[in-house]
Amino acid sequence: MGYLASAFTPRHDDDVEAHTAQTLTRREQEITGLIAQGLSNTDIADVLGIAHSTVKGHVKEIFRKLGLRNRVQAALYHHTHISGDPTDGPTRT
């Protein structure tokens, strides 16, 4: 998992990563958590009670702020930098 995470995580030193995580708004951090749970933009909109287009705008801004290209990177970022545990993702049986 660590190798996979490093392959998709942008490379920065620790100070830059800590600063970047702090630049996400509380809502953006919440949305990265929902992305990490595997929810689509439509599902996130339903959970949060906001418009799909609003979620789409938040996701675009998250990607821009963090220099990410896809949802997998956002999920890995959330588990590594926001939740604090890269192994706390959903468990599938």
Secondary structure, DSSP 4 states (H G I P E B T S, - for coil): -HHHHHHHSPP--HHHHHHHHHHS-HHHHHHHHHHHTT--HHHHHHHHT--HHHHHHHHHHHHHHHT--SHHHHHHHIIIIISS-TT-S----
